[in-house]
């Protein structure tokens, strides 16, 4: 009777160890796949930052403005706020 109990306990321990090793293997595989995705995403982010840095370079901005025929001395349209509208006489009823 004791021998059957010992054999059953050892079989249970063996099955438990196999199950734990399988779970560990699955977790290791998932971790490696996540690390691979992380490296790819980090590389993509670095490429986008590099491209953004290139596009926001003052020389590139001036070149694109020249190609698009944008006058650099032209002032942008400025919307008058409520305080400035009160100062002007001809815009009392104008609202945004």
N, CA, C and O atoms as a MOPAC input file, in Angstrom:
PM7 MOZYME 1SCF
protein

 N      0.82300 1    -1.18800 1     0.00000 1
 C      0.00000 1     0.00000 1     0.00000 1
 C      0.87100 1     1.25700 1     0.00000 1
 O      0.60200 1     2.20600 1    -0.73700 1
 N      1.89200 1     1.25600 1     0.81200 1
 C      2.78200 1     2.41900 1     0.85800 1
 C      3.49600 1     2.59500 1    -0.47300 1
 O      3.69700 1     3.71800 1    -0.93600 1
 N      3.87300 1     1.49500 1    -1.07700 1
 C      4.58600 1     1.56200 1    -2.34500 1
 C      3.69800 1     2.17900 1    -3.43400 1
 O      4.18400 1     2.96500 1    -4.24700 1
 N      2.42800 1     1.84000 1    -3.46000 1
 C      1.49400 1     2.43300 1    -4.43300 1
 C      1.34200 1     3.93100 1    -4.17000 1
 O      1.26900 1     4.71300 1    -5.11800 1
 N      1.29500 1     4.33900 1    -2.91300 1
 C      1.17700 1     5.76600 1    -2.57300 1
 C      2.41300 1     6.52600 1    -3.02100 1
 O      2.30300 1     7.62000 1    -3.57300 1
 N      3.59500 1     5.95500 1    -2.78600 1
 C      4.84700 1     6.60500 1    -3.18900 1
 C      4.90600 1     6.71100 1    -4.70900 1
 O      5.30500 1     7.75000 1    -5.23600 1
 N      4.51800 1     5.66000 1    -5.42000 1
 C      4.53200 1     5.69200 1    -6.88700 1
 C      3.54000 1     6.74400 1    -7.40400 1
 O      3.86300 1     7.48000 1    -8.33600 1
 N      2.36100 1     6.82500 1    -6.82500 1
 C      1.37000 1     7.81400 1    -7.23900 1
 C      1.87900 1     9.23000 1    -6.98200 1
 O      1.69500 1    10.11500 1    -7.81700 1
 N      2.51800 1     9.44800 1    -5.83100 1
 C      3.07800 1    10.78300 1    -5.52500 1
 C      4.16600 1    11.14800 1    -6.51800 1
 O      4.19800 1    12.27600 1    -7.01100 1
 N      5.06300 1    10.21000 1    -6.82200 1
 C      6.14300 1    10.48500 1    -7.77800 1
 C      5.58300 1    10.75100 1    -9.17700 1
 O      6.10000 1    11.60200 1    -9.90100 1
 N      4.52100 1    10.02000 1    -9.56100 1
 C      3.89400 1    10.25500 1   -10.86100 1
 C      3.24600 1    11.64100 1   -10.89200 1
 O      3.33800 1    12.34500 1   -11.89700 1
 N      2.60200 1    12.03000 1    -9.81200 1
 C      1.99800 1    13.35900 1    -9.72400 1
 C      3.04400 1    14.45700 1    -9.80600 1
 O      2.85200 1    15.46400 1   -10.48700 1
 N      4.15900 1    14.25200 1    -9.09900 1
 C      5.24500 1    15.23200 1    -9.14300 1
 C      5.81300 1    15.31600 1   -10.55700 1
 O      6.10000 1    16.40800 1   -11.04900 1
 N      5.97500 1    14.16500 1   -11.21000 1
 C      6.49200 1    14.14400 1   -12.58600 1
 C      5.57000 1    14.87300 1   -13.54900 1
 O      6.03100 1    15.65300 1   -14.38200 1
 N      4.27000 1    14.62400 1   -13.43900 1
 C      3.30000 1    15.30400 1   -14.30500 1
 C      3.31400 1    16.80400 1   -14.02500 1
 O      3.23900 1    17.61200 1   -14.95100 1
 N      3.40700 1    17.17000 1   -12.76000 1
 C      3.46700 1    18.59400 1   -12.39900 1
 C      4.70200 1    19.26900 1   -12.97600 1
 O      4.61600 1    20.38700 1   -13.48300 1
 N      5.86400 1    18.59400 1   -12.90300 1
 C      7.09200 1    19.17500 1   -13.45900 1
 C      6.99900 1    19.33200 1   -14.98000 1
 O      7.43000 1    20.34500 1   -15.53100 1
 N      6.43700 1    18.32500 1   -15.65300 1
 C      6.27800 1    18.43000 1   -17.10400 1
 C      5.35700 1    19.60000 1   -17.44600 1
 O      5.61500 1    20.34200 1   -18.39400 1
 N      4.28600 1    19.76200 1   -16.67300 1
 C      3.36200 1    20.87100 1   -16.91700 1
 C      4.05700 1    22.21400 1   -16.68600 1
 O      3.89000 1    23.13300 1   -17.48800 1
 N      4.82500 1    22.34300 1   -15.61700 1
 C      5.53300 1    23.59600 1   -15.34200 1
 C      6.55600 1    23.90000 1   -16.42700 1
 O      6.69400 1    25.05300 1   -16.83500 1
 N      7.27600 1    22.88500 1   -16.89900 1
 C      8.25800 1    23.11900 1   -17.95900 1
 C      7.57700 1    23.54600 1   -19.25800 1
 O      8.09100 1    24.39700 1   -19.98400 1
 N      6.42600 1    22.95700 1   -19.54500 1
 C      5.68700 1    23.34600 1   -20.74700 1
 C      5.22500 1    24.79600 1   -20.62900 1
 O      5.35100 1    25.56200 1   -21.58400 1
 N      4.69200 1    25.17900 1   -19.47200 1
 C      4.26300 1    26.57400 1   -19.25900 1
 C      5.45200 1    27.52300 1   -19.36000 1
 O      5.33000 1    28.61100 1   -19.92300 1
 N      6.60200 1    27.11900 1   -18.82000 1
 C      7.80100 1    27.94100 1   -18.89100 1
 C      8.25900 1    28.10800 1   -20.33700 1
 O      8.67100 1    29.19700 1   -20.73900 1
 N      8.18800 1    27.04100 1   -21.11300 1
 C      8.57400 1    27.10600 1   -22.51700 1
 C      7.64600 1    28.02900 1   -23.30100 1
 O      8.10200 1    28.81000 1   -24.13600 1
 N      6.35100 1    27.94000 1   -23.03400 1
 C      5.38400 1    28.82300 1   -23.70300 1
 C      5.64800 1    30.28300 1   -23.33500 1
 O      5.62000 1    31.16200 1   -24.19600 1
 N      5.90200 1    30.53500 1   -22.05100 1
 C      6.17400 1    31.90400 1   -21.59700 1
 C      7.47000 1    32.43100 1   -22.21200 1
 O      7.53800 1    33.59700 1   -22.60300 1
 N      8.50200 1    31.58200 1   -22.30200 1
 C      9.76600 1    32.00100 1   -22.90300 1
 C      9.56400 1    32.34100 1   -24.38200 1
 O     10.10000 1    33.33500 1   -24.87100 1
 N      8.79700 1    31.51900 1   -25.08400 1
 C      8.51900 1    31.79200 1   -26.50100 1
 C      7.76700 1    33.11400 1   -26.67200 1
 O      8.08500 1    33.89800 1   -27.56600 1
 N      6.77900 1    33.36000 1   -25.82200 1
 C      6.02100 1    34.61700 1   -25.89700 1
 C      6.91300 1    35.81400 1   -25.59200 1
 O      6.80900 1    36.85500 1   -26.24000 1
 N      7.79200 1    35.66100 1   -24.60100 1
 C      8.70800 1    36.74100 1   -24.24800 1
 C      9.64600 1    37.05600 1   -25.40800 1
 O      9.88100 1    38.22600 1   -25.70900 1
 N     10.18000 1    36.03700 1   -26.05700 1
 C     11.08000 1    36.27000 1   -27.18800 1
 C     10.35600 1    36.92600 1   -28.35900 1
 O     10.91600 1    37.80000 1   -29.02000 1
 N      9.12300 1    36.51400 1   -28.62100 1
 C      8.37800 1    37.14900 1   -29.71300 1
 C      8.05200 1    38.60200 1   -29.38500 1
 O      8.09100 1    39.45700 1   -30.26900 1
 N      7.72800 1    38.89400 1   -28.11700 1
 C      7.46400 1    40.28200 1   -27.72200 1
 C      8.72600 1    41.13200 1   -27.81400 1
 O      8.66200 1    42.29200 1   -28.21900 1
 N      9.87300 1    40.56500 1   -27.44100 1
 C     11.12800 1    41.30900 1   -27.55200 1
 C     11.45400 1    41.61000 1   -29.01500 1
 O     11.93800 1    42.69400 1   -29.33900 1
 N     11.18200 1    40.63900 1   -29.89800 1
 C     11.42100 1    40.85300 1   -31.32300 1
 C     10.52800 1    41.97600 1   -31.84600 1
 O     10.99100 1    42.84600 1   -32.58400 1
 N      9.24700 1    41.96000 1   -31.46400 1
 C      8.33900 1    43.03200 1   -31.88200 1
 C      8.78700 1    44.37600 1   -31.31300 1
 O      8.69500 1    45.40000 1   -31.98900 1
 N      9.27300 1    44.37200 1   -30.06500 1
 C      9.73400 1    45.60900 1   -29.43200 1
 C     10.91400 1    46.19800 1   -30.19300 1
 O     10.97500 1    47.40800 1   -30.40900 1
 N     11.84700 1    45.34800 1   -30.59700 1
 C     13.00300 1    45.82800 1   -31.35600 1
 C     12.55300 1    46.42600 1   -32.68800 1
 O     13.03800 1    47.48300 1   -33.09200 1
 N     11.62400 1    45.75100 1   -33.37100 1
 C     11.13500 1    46.27100 1   -34.64900 1
 C     10.40800 1    47.60400 1   -34.47600 1
 O     10.60100 1    48.52600 1   -35.26900 1
 N      9.57500 1    47.70500 1   -33.44200 1
 C      8.85000 1    48.95900 1   -33.19900 1
 C      9.80100 1    50.08600 1   -32.81100 1
 O      9.61700 1    51.23000 1   -33.22600 1
 N     10.82300 1    49.76100 1   -32.00900 1
 C     11.79500 1    50.78100 1   -31.62000 1
 C     12.56800 1    51.26500 1   -32.84300 1
 O     12.83900 1    52.45900 1   -32.97400 1
 N     12.92400 1    50.34300 1   -33.73700 1
 C     13.64200 1    50.71400 1   -34.95200 1
 C     12.76200 1    51.60300 1   -35.83700 1
 O     13.24400 1    52.58100 1   -36.41000 1
 N     11.47700 1    51.26500 1   -35.94700 1
 C     10.55000 1    52.07300 1   -36.73200 1
 C     10.41300 1    53.47400 1   -36.13100 1
 O     10.39700 1    54.46700 1   -36.85900 1
 N     10.31500 1    53.54800 1   -34.80200 1
 C     10.20900 1    54.85300 1   -34.13800 1
 C     11.46700 1    55.68700 1   -34.37200 1
 O     11.37500 1    56.89200 1   -34.60200 1
 N     12.63900 1    55.05500 1   -34.31400 1
 C     13.87200 1    55.79400 1   -34.55900 1
 C     13.94700 1    56.29000 1   -35.99700 1
 O     14.43000 1    57.39300 1   -36.25500 1
 N     13.46800 1    55.47200 1   -36.93500 1
 C     13.45700 1    55.91300 1   -38.33400 1
 C     12.50800 1    57.08700 1   -38.52400 1
 O     12.81900 1    58.02500 1   -39.25900 1
 N     11.35100 1    57.04400 1   -37.86900 1
 C     10.39700 1    58.14900 1   -37.98900 1
 C     10.94600 1    59.41400 1   -37.34700 1
 O     10.75100 1    60.51000 1   -37.87400 1
 N     11.63600 1    59.27600 1   -36.20500 1
 C     12.24300 1    60.45300 1   -35.57400 1
 C     13.32700 1    61.04300 1   -36.46700 1
 O     13.45900 1    62.26200 1   -36.57700 1
 N     14.09400 1    60.17400 1   -37.09800 1
 C     15.14000 1    60.65000 1   -38.00000 1
 C     14.53300 1    61.38100 1   -39.19100 1
 O     15.01900 1    62.43900 1   -39.58900 1
 N     13.47200 1    60.81700 1   -39.75900 1
 C     12.81300 1    61.45400 1   -40.89500 1
 C     12.18800 1    62.78200 1   -40.48700 1
 O     12.25000 1    63.75600 1   -41.23600 1
 N     11.58200 1    62.82400 1   -39.29000 1
 C     10.98800 1    64.07000 1   -38.80700 1
 C     12.06500 1    65.12300 1   -38.56900 1
 O     11.87100 1    66.29700 1   -38.88400 1
 N     13.19300 1    64.70400 1   -38.01500 1
 C     14.29700 1    65.63700 1   -37.82500 1
 C     14.80700 1    66.18200 1   -39.14300 1
 O     15.16000 1    67.35700 1   -39.24700 1
 N     14.84200 1    65.31900 1   -40.15000 1
 C     15.27900 1    65.76000 1   -41.48000 1
 C     14.28200 1    66.74200 1   -42.08200 1
 O     14.66900 1    67.74900 1   -42.67600 1
 N     12.98200 1    66.43600 1   -41.92000 1
 C     11.95800 1    67.30200 1   -42.51100 1
 C     11.82900 1    68.63700 1   -41.78500 1
 O     11.42800 1    69.62700 1   -42.39700 1
 N     12.15800 1    68.68800 1   -40.50500 1
 C     12.04800 1    69.94000 1   -39.75100 1
 C     13.35300 1    70.72700 1   -39.73100 1
 O     13.46800 1    71.73800 1   -39.03800 1
 N     14.31700 1    70.26300 1   -40.48500 1
 C     15.56800 1    70.99200 1   -40.63400 1
 C     15.26300 1    72.32100 1   -41.33500 1
 O     14.53800 1    72.32400 1   -42.33000 1
 N     15.79300 1    73.44900 1   -40.84900 1
 C     15.48100 1    74.74700 1   -41.47400 1
 C     15.79100 1    74.78800 1   -42.97100 1
 O     15.07200 1    75.43000 1   -43.73700 1
 N     16.85300 1    74.10700 1   -43.38500 1
 C     17.18800 1    74.09300 1   -44.81000 1
 C     16.10100 1    73.36200 1   -45.60300 1
 O     15.72800 1    73.80500 1   -46.69000 1
 N     15.59700 1    72.26100 1   -45.07800 1
 C     14.54700 1    71.51600 1   -45.76700 1
 C     13.23700 1    72.30400 1   -45.79100 1
 O     12.51700 1    72.28400 1   -46.78900 1
 N     12.93300 1    72.98800 1   -44.70900 1
 C     11.71700 1    73.80800 1   -44.66900 1
 C     11.79400 1    74.90700 1   -45.71000 1
 O     10.82700 1    75.15100 1   -46.43100 1
 N     12.95100 1    75.57800 1   -45.79500 1
 C     13.11600 1    76.64200 1   -46.79500 1
 C     13.02300 1    76.07400 1   -48.20700 1
 O     12.43900 1    76.70000 1   -49.09100 1
 N     13.59600 1    74.88900 1   -48.42100 1
 C     13.54000 1    74.26900 1   -49.74900 1
 C     12.10300 1    73.91400 1   -50.12300 1
 O     11.68600 1    74.16100 1   -51.25500 1
 N     11.34400 1    73.34200 1   -49.19600 1
 C      9.94400 1    73.01000 1   -49.48600 1
 C      9.11400 1    74.26800 1   -49.70000 1
 O      8.23800 1    74.29200 1   -50.56400 1
 N      9.38100 1    75.31700 1   -48.92000 1
 C      8.65200 1    76.57900 1   -49.10300 1
 C      8.96500 1    77.16800 1   -50.47300 1
 O      8.08100 1    77.72900 1   -51.12000 1
 N     10.20400 1    77.04900 1   -50.91900 1
 C     10.57900 1    77.56100 1   -52.23500 1
 C      9.88900 1    76.75100 1   -53.33200 1
 O      9.41700 1    77.32200 1   -54.31600 1
 N      9.82500 1    75.43300 1   -53.17400 1
 C      9.16100 1    74.59800 1   -54.17800 1
 C      7.66100 1    74.83800 1   -54.22500 1
 O      7.04600 1    74.69000 1   -55.28100 1
 N      7.05600 1    75.21100 1   -53.08300 1
 C      5.60900 1    75.43700 1   -53.02900 1
 C      5.25400 1    76.90300 1   -53.28800 1
 O      4.08600 1    77.28300 1   -53.19500 1
 N      6.25000 1    77.72300 1   -53.61200 1
 C      6.05200 1    79.15600 1   -53.88200 1
 C      5.40400 1    79.87200 1   -52.69900 1
 O      4.48800 1    80.67600 1   -52.87500 1
 N      5.87600 1    79.58100 1   -51.52000 1
 C      5.39100 1    80.26500 1   -50.31700 1
 C      6.33300 1    81.42500 1   -50.03500 1
 O      7.54600 1    81.23700 1   -49.93800 1
 N      5.78500 1    82.60200 1   -49.90700 1
 C      6.58400 1    83.78700 1   -49.61700 1
 C      6.92800 1    83.77600 1   -48.12300 1
 O      6.01900 1    83.80400 1   -47.29300 1
 N      8.20600 1    83.73600 1   -47.76000 1
 C      8.56600 1    83.67300 1   -46.34100 1
 C      8.29800 1    84.97300 1   -45.59000 1
 O      8.20100 1    84.96400 1   -44.36200 1
 N      8.17600 1    86.09400 1   -46.30900 1
 C      7.94300 1    87.37700 1   -45.64800 1
 C      6.46600 1    87.66800 1   -45.43800 1
 O      6.11300 1    88.63600 1   -44.76500 1
 N      5.60200 1    86.83900 1   -46.00700 1
 C      4.16000 1    87.06600 1   -45.87500 1
 C      3.72500 1    86.76200 1   -44.44600 1
 O      4.11500 1    85.74300 1   -43.87500 1
 N      2.92300 1    87.64400 1   -43.87500 1
 C      2.43700 1    87.43600 1   -42.51100 1
 C      1.17000 1    86.58400 1   -42.55400 1
 O      0.32400 1    86.78300 1   -43.42600 1
 N      1.03200 1    85.65000 1   -41.63800 1
 C     -0.18000 1    84.82800 1   -41.62000 1
 C     -1.39300 1    85.65500 1   -41.19500 1
 O     -1.25600 1    86.70300 1   -40.56400 1
 N     -2.56200 1    85.17200 1   -41.54600 1
 C     -3.80000 1    85.85600 1   -41.16100 1
 C     -3.96300 1    85.73100 1   -39.65600 1
 O     -3.81600 1    84.64400 1   -39.09700 1
 N     -4.26200 1    86.82300 1   -39.01500 1
 C     -4.41200 1    86.82500 1   -37.56900 1
 C     -5.85800 1    87.11800 1   -37.22900 1
 O     -6.40800 1    88.14300 1   -37.63000 1
 N     -6.47100 1    86.20600 1   -36.48300 1
 C     -7.85900 1    86.41300 1   -36.08300 1
 C     -7.90900 1    87.33700 1   -34.87900 1
 O     -7.10900 1    87.21500 1   -33.95100 1
 N     -8.84900 1    88.25200 1   -34.90400 1
 C     -8.99600 1    89.19700 1   -33.80300 1
 C     -9.77000 1    88.52700 1   -32.67400 1
 O    -10.82000 1    87.92600 1   -32.89900 1
 N     -9.25000 1    88.63500 1   -31.48100 1
 C     -9.93100 1    88.09500 1   -30.32100 1
 C    -10.97000 1    89.07800 1   -29.80400 1
 O    -11.09400 1    90.17800 1   -30.34300 1
 N    -11.72400 1    88.70400 1   -28.76500 1
 C    -12.77500 1    89.57600 1   -28.23600 1
 C    -12.24600 1    90.92200 1   -27.74200 1
 O    -12.90000 1    91.94900 1   -27.92600 1
 N    -11.07200 1    90.92500 1   -27.11900 1
 C    -10.53400 1    92.18000 1   -26.60100 1
 C    -10.16300 1    93.12300 1   -27.74300 1
 O    -10.38200 1    94.33100 1   -27.65000 1
 N     -9.61300 1    92.58100 1   -28.79800 1
 C     -9.22200 1    93.43200 1   -29.91700 1
 C    -10.44700 1    93.89600 1   -30.69700 1
 O    -10.44000 1    95.00300 1   -31.23500 1
 N    -11.49200 1    93.08500 1   -30.77400 1
 C    -12.71100 1    93.49500 1   -31.47400 1
 C    -13.38100 1    94.66200 1   -30.75800 1
 O    -13.98800 1    95.51300 1   -31.40800 1
 N    -13.28200 1    94.71700 1   -29.43300 1
 C    -13.88300 1    95.82400 1   -28.68400 1
 C    -13.18600 1    97.13400 1   -29.00900 1
 O    -13.81500 1    98.19200 1   -29.00900 1
 N    -11.88300 1    97.06700 1   -29.28600 1
 C    -11.13800 1    98.28500 1   -29.59100 1
 C    -11.46100 1    98.82200 1   -30.97200 1
 O    -11.38600 1   100.02800 1   -31.20400 1
 N    -11.82300 1    97.92400 1   -31.90000 1
 C    -12.11000 1    98.37200 1   -33.26200 1
 C    -13.55900 1    98.83200 1   -33.35600 1
 O    -14.45700 1    98.19900 1   -32.80000 1
 N    -13.77600 1    99.91300 1   -34.04700 1
 C    -15.13800 1   100.49200 1   -34.12800 1
 C    -16.04100 1    99.77500 1   -35.11900 1
 O    -17.24600 1    99.67000 1   -34.88700 1
 N    -15.48600 1    99.27900 1   -36.21900 1
 C    -16.34000 1    98.73400 1   -37.27400 1
 C    -16.60900 1    97.23500 1   -37.13300 1
 O    -17.16500 1    96.63900 1   -38.05600 1
 N    -16.24700 1    96.61600 1   -36.04100 1
 C    -16.45200 1    95.16200 1   -35.89400 1
 C    -17.20000 1    94.81700 1   -34.62100 1
 O    -16.96000 1    93.76300 1   -34.03300 1
 N    -18.09800 1    95.68000 1   -34.18400 1
 C    -18.78400 1    95.45100 1   -32.90500 1
 C    -19.70500 1    94.25000 1   -32.94200 1
 O    -19.87200 1    93.57800 1   -31.92400 1
 N    -20.31000 1    93.95900 1   -34.08800 1
 C    -21.26500 1    92.84300 1   -34.15000 1
 C    -20.63200 1    91.57500 1   -34.75000 1
 O    -21.34500 1    90.60400 1   -35.00700 1
 N    -19.33800 1    91.56600 1   -34.97400 1
 C    -18.67100 1    90.40500 1   -35.57200 1
 C    -18.37200 1    89.37900 1   -34.48900 1
 O    -17.86000 1    89.71100 1   -33.42000 1
 N    -18.70000 1    88.13200 1   -34.78400 1
 C    -18.37700 1    87.04000 1   -33.86000 1
 C    -17.63500 1    85.96800 1   -34.62700 1
 O    -17.75800 1    85.85900 1   -35.84700 1
 N    -16.87000 1    85.18600 1   -33.90700 1
 C    -16.13900 1    84.05300 1   -34.53100 1
 C    -17.02900 1    82.87000 1   -34.61400 1
 O    -16.61400 1    81.81900 1   -35.10100 1

